[in-house]
């Protein structure tokens, strides 16, 4: 089967950083689905895993943690899917990735694809949707049924992949007052189109901008960009007994003592946790993606597709990685077809 992989971890402008390769088609076992991949999207985790380091792989490593496709074969323990089912999912960081014609994935982290979307639009959703859903409803404890209606949330990095779906979930399901951050007119417009009532600039003084909006403190903060530099502002902005969640690993120690007098919570979200540790509630991601498909088909949520790069090959994947590393992407980057 065709695939894109690496054996060395190189700068993305090096043609050897991602290369077209041929690999054997895998065989499903246990709870695995063998999926014929039709479309993929690229996430910051792809660029972080590929980032230059002194390491050489004995066999090519395939990256990629988003896919939409069709079930081509099933393992003997599969109960949720049949051959021919259209599916979408984000996979596991501990297994080979989705940048290949065929891919193995555990059925418990796979969802039936929205019937109203094609593969391209569906591929934009899984990883960022799981991340946003878990961050808002599992980690921050926000009620998805509107029981927290009227409370406020600051979403730092609103125009990226996770922010694009988090804004929709926070507005349309939780019914929160949303302050998103963006630093350019086009990204600000994108946040407002998705449902943010307010947009502030994360390159400027965030607490001062919140004060100017009449929201000196917010009930929740979701950090999707540079935890280290934004932590003091988040600590200042969060309300007493409020909650902060970040998906971006810190480079240095965080001054968590800033949260003590407020009895504020700081929590991480990592959407690979359930698959990595095969937690007892691993099937929650199947249920989550199934519910999101229903919400998409009902018109409650929309795809977060930003741009279709082209067919799935090394040249286009290097272009997508470079674009993400540039830090100016709106929505999701998708590649389709081999």
C-alpha positions as CSV (number, residue, x, y, z in Angstrom):
1,X,0.0,0.0,0.0
2,X,1.1,3.6,-0.5
3,X,2.1,5.6,2.5
4,X,4.0,8.7,3.6
5,X,6.7,8.1,6.3
6,X,10.0,9.1,7.8
7,X,13.1,7.4,9.1
8,X,14.9,10.6,10.2
9,X,13.6,13.7,12.0
10,X,14.4,16.6,9.8
11,X,13.3,20.2,9.1
12,X,10.2,20.2,7.0
13,X,12.0,22.0,4.1
14,X,14.2,18.9,3.7
15,X,12.6,16.5,1.1
16,X,13.7,13.6,3.3
17,X,11.6,14.8,6.2
18,X,8.5,13.0,4.8
19,X,8.8,10.6,1.9
20,X,6.5,8.5,-0.3
21,X,6.9,4.8,0.6
22,X,5.3,1.4,0.0
23,X,4.3,-0.8,3.0
24,X,2.5,-4.1,3.4
25,X,-1.3,-3.8,4.0
26,X,-1.9,-4.7,7.6
27,X,-4.5,-7.4,8.8
28,X,-7.0,-6.5,11.6
29,X,-7.1,-8.5,14.8
30,X,-9.2,-8.2,18.0
31,X,-11.2,-5.0,18.0
32,X,-9.4,-3.5,15.0
33,X,-10.9,-2.1,11.9
34,X,-9.0,-2.0,8.7
35,X,-10.0,1.3,7.1
36,X,-9.4,2.3,3.5
37,X,-8.3,5.9,4.1
38,X,-10.0,8.5,1.8
39,X,-9.0,11.8,3.5
40,X,-6.8,12.9,6.3
41,X,-6.2,16.2,8.2
42,X,-3.0,17.5,9.7
43,X,-2.6,18.7,13.3
44,X,0.0,20.3,15.4
45,X,0.8,17.0,17.0
46,X,2.0,15.8,13.6
47,X,4.6,18.6,13.4
48,X,5.7,18.1,17.1
49,X,6.3,14.4,16.6
50,X,8.1,15.0,13.3
51,X,10.2,17.9,14.8
52,X,14.0,17.5,14.3
53,X,15.9,15.4,16.8
54,X,18.8,12.9,16.9
55,X,16.9,9.7,16.2
56,X,16.8,7.3,13.3
57,X,14.0,4.8,12.8
58,X,14.9,1.2,11.7
59,X,11.7,1.0,9.7
60,X,9.7,3.9,8.3
61,X,7.4,5.6,10.8
62,X,4.0,6.7,9.5
63,X,2.4,9.8,11.1
64,X,-1.1,11.2,11.0
65,X,-3.9,11.3,13.5
66,X,-7.1,12.1,11.6
67,X,-8.9,10.1,9.0
68,X,-12.2,9.5,7.2
69,X,-12.7,6.4,5.1
70,X,-14.5,3.1,4.7
71,X,-14.2,-0.1,6.7
72,X,-12.4,-2.7,4.5
73,X,-12.1,-5.5,7.0
74,X,-12.8,-6.2,10.7
75,X,-11.1,-8.1,13.5
76,X,-12.9,-11.1,15.1
77,X,-14.0,-9.1,18.2
78,X,-15.5,-6.1,16.3
79,X,-19.2,-5.5,17.2
80,X,-19.8,-1.8,16.3
81,X,-19.0,-1.7,12.6
82,X,-19.4,-3.7,9.4
83,X,-17.4,-3.8,6.2
84,X,-18.5,-0.9,4.0
85,X,-19.3,1.5,6.9
86,X,-18.0,5.1,6.4
87,X,-16.1,6.1,9.5
88,X,-14.1,9.0,11.0
89,X,-11.6,8.9,13.9
90,X,-8.3,10.2,15.3
91,X,-6.5,7.0,16.1
92,X,-3.8,6.4,18.7
93,X,-0.4,8.0,19.1
94,X,1.1,4.7,20.1
95,X,0.3,3.0,16.7
96,X,1.1,3.7,13.1
97,X,-0.7,6.8,11.8
98,X,-3.3,7.5,9.1
99,X,-1.0,8.7,6.3
100,X,-1.4,5.4,4.5
101,X,-3.9,3.9,2.1
102,X,-5.1,1.4,4.7
103,X,-5.0,1.9,8.5
104,X,-5.7,-0.2,11.6
105,X,-7.7,1.4,14.4
106,X,-9.6,0.1,17.5
107,X,-13.3,0.4,16.9
108,X,-13.8,1.9,20.4
109,X,-12.3,5.2,19.3
110,X,-14.1,5.3,15.9
111,X,-17.4,7.0,15.0
112,X,-19.9,6.4,12.2
113,X,-19.3,9.3,9.8
114,X,-21.9,12.1,9.5
115,X,-24.2,11.2,6.6
116,X,-24.4,14.8,5.5
117,X,-20.6,15.2,5.0
118,X,-18.2,13.9,2.4
119,X,-14.8,12.3,3.4
120,X,-13.0,15.7,3.1
121,X,-15.2,17.6,5.4
122,X,-15.4,14.7,7.9
123,X,-11.7,14.3,8.1
124,X,-11.3,17.8,9.4
125,X,-13.2,16.9,12.6
126,X,-12.1,14.0,14.8
127,X,-9.0,14.9,16.7
128,X,-10.0,18.5,17.3
129,X,-13.6,17.6,18.1
130,X,-12.5,15.0,20.7
131,X,-10.1,17.4,22.2
132,X,-12.6,20.2,22.4
133,X,-15.4,18.0,23.7
134,X,-13.2,16.3,26.4
135,X,-11.7,19.7,27.4
136,X,-15.0,21.4,27.9
137,X,-17.2,18.7,29.2
138,X,-14.9,16.1,30.8
139,X,-12.0,18.3,32.1
140,X,-13.7,21.7,32.8
141,X,-16.9,20.0,33.8
142,X,-19.2,22.3,31.8
143,X,-22.7,20.9,31.3
144,X,-23.3,20.1,27.6
145,X,-27.1,20.4,28.1
146,X,-27.1,24.2,28.8
147,X,-27.3,23.9,32.6
148,X,-24.3,26.4,32.8
149,X,-26.0,28.8,30.4
150,X,-24.7,32.4,30.8
151,X,-21.4,31.5,32.4
152,X,-18.3,32.8,30.5
153,X,-15.3,31.1,28.9
154,X,-12.1,32.5,27.4
155,X,-10.8,30.4,24.5
156,X,-7.2,31.3,23.8
157,X,-6.5,30.5,20.1
158,X,-10.0,30.5,18.8
159,X,-9.3,30.2,15.1
160,X,-7.3,27.0,15.1
161,X,-8.6,23.5,14.7
162,X,-9.6,22.9,18.3
163,X,-10.8,26.5,18.8
164,X,-13.0,26.2,15.8
165,X,-15.0,23.4,17.2
166,X,-14.7,24.5,20.9
167,X,-16.5,27.8,20.1
168,X,-19.4,25.9,18.5
169,X,-19.7,23.4,21.4
170,X,-19.5,26.2,24.0
171,X,-22.1,28.3,22.2
172,X,-24.6,25.9,20.8
173,X,-24.5,23.1,23.4
174,X,-23.3,24.8,26.6
175,X,-24.8,28.2,25.8
176,X,-21.9,30.1,27.3
177,X,-20.7,33.7,26.8
178,X,-17.6,33.2,24.7
179,X,-14.5,35.4,24.5
180,X,-12.2,34.0,21.8
181,X,-8.7,35.3,21.0
182,X,-7.3,36.0,17.6
183,X,-4.7,38.3,16.2
184,X,-5.8,39.0,12.6
185,X,-8.9,40.4,11.0
186,X,-9.6,37.1,9.1
187,X,-9.2,34.9,12.2
188,X,-11.3,37.3,14.3
189,X,-14.1,37.1,11.7
190,X,-13.8,33.3,11.6
191,X,-14.3,33.2,15.4
192,X,-17.4,35.4,15.2
193,X,-18.9,33.3,12.4
194,X,-18.6,30.2,14.6
195,X,-20.4,31.8,17.5
196,X,-18.0,33.8,19.7
197,X,-19.7,36.9,21.0
198,X,-16.4,38.7,21.7
199,X,-12.9,38.5,20.2
200,X,-9.7,39.9,21.8
201,X,-6.1,39.9,20.7
202,X,-3.9,37.4,22.5
203,X,-0.8,39.4,21.5
204,X,-2.0,42.2,23.7
205,X,-3.0,42.5,27.4
206,X,-5.8,39.9,27.7
207,X,-7.0,40.9,31.2
208,X,-7.2,44.6,30.2
209,X,-9.3,43.7,27.1
210,X,-11.6,41.5,29.2
211,X,-12.1,44.5,31.6
212,X,-13.0,46.7,28.7
213,X,-15.7,44.2,27.7
214,X,-17.2,44.3,31.2
215,X,-15.9,40.8,31.9
216,X,-13.0,41.3,34.4
217,X,-13.1,37.6,35.2
218,X,-14.4,34.4,33.4
219,X,-15.7,31.2,34.8
220,X,-13.6,29.0,32.5
221,X,-10.4,29.3,30.4
222,X,-9.4,27.0,27.6
223,X,-5.8,27.5,26.5
224,X,-5.0,26.3,23.0
225,X,-1.8,28.4,22.5
226,X,1.4,28.8,24.4
227,X,0.6,27.8,28.0
228,X,3.8,29.3,29.4
229,X,3.3,32.8,28.1
230,X,-0.4,33.0,28.8
231,X,-0.4,31.4,32.3
232,X,-0.2,34.7,34.3
233,X,-3.0,36.2,32.2
234,X,-5.1,33.1,32.7
235,X,-4.5,33.1,36.4
236,X,-5.6,36.8,36.6
237,X,-8.6,36.3,34.3
238,X,-10.1,33.2,35.9
239,X,-12.8,33.7,38.5
240,X,-12.6,32.5,42.1
241,X,-13.3,28.7,42.0
242,X,-13.0,28.8,38.2
243,X,-11.3,26.3,36.0
244,X,-8.4,26.5,33.5
245,X,-7.7,23.7,30.9
246,X,-4.8,23.6,28.5
247,X,-3.9,21.3,25.7
248,X,-0.4,22.8,25.1
249,X,2.5,21.3,27.0
250,X,4.6,23.8,29.0
251,X,8.3,24.4,28.3
252,X,9.1,25.5,31.9
253,X,7.5,25.4,35.4
254,X,4.1,27.1,35.7
255,X,3.4,29.3,38.6
256,X,0.4,27.4,39.9
257,X,0.7,29.3,43.2
258,X,-1.1,32.1,41.4
259,X,-4.3,30.0,41.6
260,X,-4.2,29.2,45.3
261,X,-6.1,32.2,46.7
262,X,-8.9,31.6,44.1
263,X,-9.1,27.9,44.8
264,X,-8.9,27.7,41.0
265,X,-8.4,24.4,39.1
266,X,-5.8,23.8,36.4
267,X,-6.2,20.6,34.3
268,X,-4.7,19.1,31.2
269,X,-6.5,17.6,28.2
270,X,-4.7,15.1,26.0
271,X,-7.1,13.3,23.6
272,X,-4.8,10.3,23.2
273,X,-5.0,9.3,26.9
274,X,-8.0,6.9,26.6
275,X,-6.4,5.0,23.7
276,X,-2.9,5.1,25.0
277,X,-3.8,3.6,28.4
278,X,-6.9,1.7,27.1
279,X,-8.9,3.2,29.9
280,X,-12.1,1.4,31.0
281,X,-14.1,4.2,29.4
282,X,-12.2,4.1,26.1
283,X,-15.5,3.6,24.2
284,X,-16.4,7.2,25.3
285,X,-14.7,8.5,22.2
286,X,-16.9,6.2,19.9
287,X,-20.0,7.6,21.7
288,X,-18.7,11.1,21.5
289,X,-18.0,10.9,17.7
290,X,-21.4,9.3,17.2
291,X,-23.1,12.1,19.0
292,X,-21.1,14.8,17.1
293,X,-22.2,13.1,13.8
294,X,-25.8,13.4,14.9
295,X,-25.2,17.1,15.7
296,X,-23.6,17.7,12.4
297,X,-26.4,16.0,10.5
298,X,-28.9,18.1,12.5
299,X,-27.2,21.3,11.5
300,X,-26.2,22.1,15.1
301,X,-22.5,21.9,14.3
302,X,-20.5,22.5,11.2
303,X,-17.3,21.2,9.8
304,X,-14.1,23.1,10.5
305,X,-12.4,22.6,7.2
306,X,-10.2,25.5,6.3
307,X,-8.3,24.4,3.2
308,X,-7.9,21.3,1.0
309,X,-4.2,20.9,0.2
310,X,-4.5,18.2,-2.5
311,X,-3.9,14.5,-2.8
312,X,-2.1,12.5,0.0
313,X,1.6,12.4,-0.8
314,X,4.9,13.5,0.7
315,X,5.0,16.9,-1.2
316,X,1.6,17.9,0.0
317,X,2.1,16.7,3.5
318,X,5.4,18.7,3.8
319,X,3.4,21.7,2.6
320,X,0.7,21.2,5.2
321,X,3.3,20.7,8.0
322,X,5.1,23.9,6.9
323,X,1.8,25.8,6.9
324,X,1.0,24.6,10.4
325,X,4.5,25.5,11.7
326,X,3.9,29.0,10.3
327,X,1.2,29.5,12.9
328,X,-1.3,31.3,10.7
329,X,-3.7,28.5,9.8
330,X,-7.5,29.0,10.1
331,X,-9.5,25.9,10.6
332,X,-8.2,22.5,9.4
333,X,-5.9,21.5,6.6
334,X,-7.2,18.4,4.7
335,X,-5.6,16.1,2.1
336,X,-7.7,13.6,0.1
337,X,-7.0,10.6,-2.1
338,X,-3.7,8.8,-3.0
